[in-house]
Amino acid sequence: MIAKTHIYTIKLKRNLLPMLFLGFTLCLLIFSKSNLPAVKSGLALWANSVVPSLFPFFVATELLMHTNVITLFGNLLNRFMKPFFNIRGEGAFAFVMGMISGYPVGAKIASNFRQNNICSKEECERLLSFTNNSGPLFIIGTVGILMFKNTTIGILLFITHLLACVTVGFIFRYWKKDKNTFHTNSSVTSFNQAKKTASFSNLGEILAESITSSISTILLIGGFVVIFSSIISIFKASGLLNSLTVLFSPLFEILKIDPSFIQGLLTGVLEITNGIHTISSIACKKLSFNLIFTAFLLGFGGISVLLQVWSITSKTDLSIKPYVYGKILHGLLAAFYTYLIITIFPFLNFDL
């Protein structure tokens, strides 16, 4: 009996993904009426919000990778990075660019560092835990100005996002002990040699390569946004999202929180842009709830971003675990810091 159960378990694991993919294909056909508008909405959201806020930074990051800026960061910030994050100074490049660029630039740089042996495996996993973040253009521009119609809200959410990011980085300084030892200078030198150094003579070629690489990344993000827009549409059309809303409603009522936030949160856990868009559109007298939930989603990033990062790290020997743990902690800390600041500073409380 135990042997048969074991065989059935193995067969289920083997056939789980084909069954899921087949189910997804069938759902696309069954719910095509509601799915097509959702895909169009996802494309519009990506084109109007994601591309303008992220694409220029992707190009800028690629261009900087063709300079000696990594070495400069290493020399300048080693005294800060090593004691605080337990990462050599070169990691500051991933930290800074990941913060100002947005998802998934931090993960991409951390993976590049590992592939080029600039940082050890353990250091790159620590980088993964806190350097892959929402950028200021997305938080202040897209979320604050476009969604909440308030610049101050965007600045508040960016500050709490940054504070939570630094806190997570400090906590994850204890993630594993370094096993690999190598000479940083020689590793960075070999990396710089592998990359074409930008100069006036090859500027056109470097710019073209940077744009091509950035287009690939932005299309990857667009693909995930569209696919998860379809999944969210299927959840809504099938009644699954409503069932989950009913399931969690008693808990929200006990906490005296409007149950309408449940759908936005569940959507945001799947795909961050759609989720925050839903939460920002909820008319609530206690706007602090909108901001706290938005801060959590900005920190967590959603399953869509998780899969984007996984697709990038799968080319290396880096574990995805520190990223998952780090993003959950980031979301919780960002929500807590937002609540704290709103409570301490009354002029930042937007409740009616």
N, C-alpha and C positions, 0 to 999 in steps of 0.2 A: 504493500500500500504506500509506504514511504517512498519506494523507488519510483512508483507511478507518479506520485505528486511531484517528485524531483524532475521527472521527464517533462511533465506538463509545464512546470515553472520554466525550464530551459526553452521549451517551444514557445511559450508566451513571450519571453525576453527576445527570442530570435525574430518573432513575427510582430512585435509591438510597433516598431517604426513603420513597417509596411501597412499595418492596419490603421495607424494614425494618418499616414499620408493618403491612403485610400479614402478614409473617412472625411478628410479635409477636402479632397477632390469632389466627393459626392455632395458635401455641404455647399461647395461653390456652385454646383448645379441646382441644388434644391432651393437655396436662398439667393439665387442670382438677382432677383428683383431688388432686394435690399442691399446686396453686396456691391453691385455696380456703382451706385451713388457713394457708397462708403469708400471705394477705391478712388473715385474722382476726388472726394474730399481729402483723402490721405495724400494724394498727389499735389493738390492745391496747398495743403498745409506744409508739405515738404518744400515745394517751389517758392512759396511766399514767406515762410518763416525760417526753415532750416538752412536752405542754400545761402540766402543773403548773410546770415549770421555766422556760418561756419566755413564756407568755401574760401573766402579770402585768407582766413587763418591757416587753413590747410596748406595753401600755396606758400604763405610766409614761413610756416614750419619747415616745409620741404626745402625752401631756399636757404634757411639757416643751417640745415643739415649739411649743406655744401660749403660751409665756412668753418673757421676754427672756434666758433662760439662755444662748443661743448668743452673744449680745453679751457677757455676763459672762465666759464661757469665753474669748472672743477677747481681752478686755482683760486678764484674769488670766494667761493661759498663752501669749501671743504670744512672750514672751522665751524660752520653753522650746521651743515647737513649731517656730519658724522656724529656729533654728540646728541643732536635732537632726534634725527630719524634713523641713525645707524646705517647711513648710506653715504658712499663717497661723494665728493663735490659734484662730479659729473651728473649725478642724479638730479641736481637742481634744475637742469635743462628740462627734464621730463616734468618736474613739479611746476615750473613757471609756465611752460608751453601748454601743459595739460589744463592749467587753471585758466589761461586767457583764451585758449582755442575752443575747448569743449569736447564732448564725447566724439569719437574714441581716440583722440590724439595722444593722451597720456599712455594708454595701453599700447598704441602703435610704437611710440618712442621706447617704452620699456622693453617691448619685444625686439626692437632694433638693437638696443643696448645688449640684450642677451645674445642675439645672433652674432654680434660683432665683439662679444666678450669684453665689453666696456665695464660692466658690473657683474658681480657673481650672481648665480641663480637665486640665492636667498635675497640679495639686494633688489633684484628685479621683481621678485614677488612682493617685497615690501613696497616698491614703487607702484605696482599694480593696485595695491590696497587703497591708495589715497591720491594718486596723480591723475586718474581718469575722471574728470568732472565736467559739470555744465559750465560753459563759458559766460563771461559778463555780457556779451552781446545777446546771447540767448536769454539769460535771466533778466537783465535790465531792459533790453530792447523788445524781445519777443514776449516774455512773460509779463514784465512790469508795464511797458508802454502799450503793446498791442492787445494783450489779454486782459489785464487789470486796469488799463487806462490810467496808470499812476506810476510815475518815475520813482518816487520815494519807496514804493512797495518793491520795485525791482532792485533798488540799492540795498534795502533791508534784507531781502532774500539772498543777495549776493554776499553780503557781509556774514550772515549766519552760515551760508554754504562754505565760505572760506574758513571760518572758525572751526566748523565741524571737520573739514578736510585736514587741517593742521592737527587737530586732536586725534583723528584716526591715525595719521602718520606717526605721531608720537607713541600711541598705544602699540602700533605694529612694529616699532623698533625692536620689540622683543620676539618678533616672528622668526623662529629658528636661529641657530648659530651658524655663522659662515663656515662652510666646509672647504670651499675653493679659494685658493690664494693665487693671485697673479699680479703682475706689474701693470698698474693702471696706465701709466704714460705710454708704454709700448702698445697696449691695447687700443688706446685712443689714436695713437699715431697710425697703426695699421688700418683703423676705421677711416681716418682722414685720407689715407692713401687709396683705399678702396673707392671712396666717393670722389667724384670730380670736384676739385676746388673751384669755386666761382671766381671768374675774372671778366674783365671787359671783353676779352677775345671770345669767350665761350658763353657769355651771358644769355644769348638767345637760346642756345641748346639747353642750358640749365633751367631756364624759365619754362621751356617747352616740356621738359621732363617733370618739373614740379607740378605744372598744370595737369599733365596727363595722370600723374599719380593721385593728385587731389580729386580729379574727376572720378577716378575709380573708387575712391573712398566715399565721396558724396553720393555716388550712384548706389553703393552698397547700403548706405544709410537710408536712401530713398526706397530701396527694395524692401528693407525691413519695415519701414513705416507703412508701406502699401500692404505688405503681407499681414502685418498685425492689425491694420485697419480692417482687413477682410475678416480676420479671426474675431475681432471685437464685434463686427457686424453680425457674424454668425452666432456669437453668444447672445446678442440682443434679439435677433430674429427667432432663435430657437427657444427663447424664454429662460435660458440658463442663467443669464445675468440677473434677470428679475427674481429667479428662485434664490440666488445667492444674496440678493438685496433683502428679500423677505427673511432669509436665515439670519442675517446679521443685524436686522432692524431692532430686535429687542435689546441687544447690547448697546446700540447707539442711543436708544431711548433712555436706558438706564443712566448713560453718561451725559444725557441731555444734549445730544448732538443731532442735528437734522439728518435723518436717514438718507436723504438725497445725495449725501456725500459718498455713500457706499459705492454707488455705480462709478463715480469719478475715480475713487481710489482703486477699485478693481481694474478699471480700464487703464489707469496709470501704472499699475503693477505690471501690466502687459506691455504698454507702450507709453512712454513718458509724455510726449507732445499731446496726444489725444486726451490723456488723463488730466493734465493740467488745464487744457482748453475746456474740458467739461467742468472741472472744479471752479475755474475762474468765472464761468457763466452762471453759477448757482447764486441766486439772489438770497442773501442771508444777512440779517441784522448784525450778527456777530461775525464780521469779516475776518476776525482773528482765526476762526476755524479754517476758512479758505486758505489763509496764508500758512498756517501750521501744516496742513495736509500738502500744500504745494511744496513747502520746504522739504518735507519727507520724500516726496516723489523726485524732486531735483537731486537730492542726495543719493537715493536708492538707484535711480536711473532706469529701472524697469527691465523686464525679461528681454525685450528687444535689444537693448544696449548690451546686456549680458551676453547674448548670442553673438553680437557684433564683436565683442571683446574675445569671446571664445574662438571665433573664426580666425582672429589675429594671433592669439597665443598658441593655437593648435600647431603652428609652424615651429614652435620652440618646445623646450622641455619644462616650461613654466606651468605650475599648478594654477588652476582657476579658483581654488578654494580661498586664498587670501583676498581675491577680488570680491567674491560673494560675501564673505564675512565683513569685509571693509565697507561695502556699499550698504549693507543692512545697518551697520553701526553708524555710517555717515548719515543716512536718512533719519535715524532716531535722534542723533545729536543735533542735526540741523533743525528738526522740529522742536527740540527742547530749547535750543538757543533762541529760536524765533519767539517761542512762548515767553522766555525769560526777558528778552529785550522789550517785547510789547508790554509786559507787566511792569518793568522797571521805568520805562520811558512812556508816559501817558500820551505824548504828542505823536507816537508811532502806533497808537491804538486806533484802528480805523472802524471800530464798532459804532453802529448807529445808535 
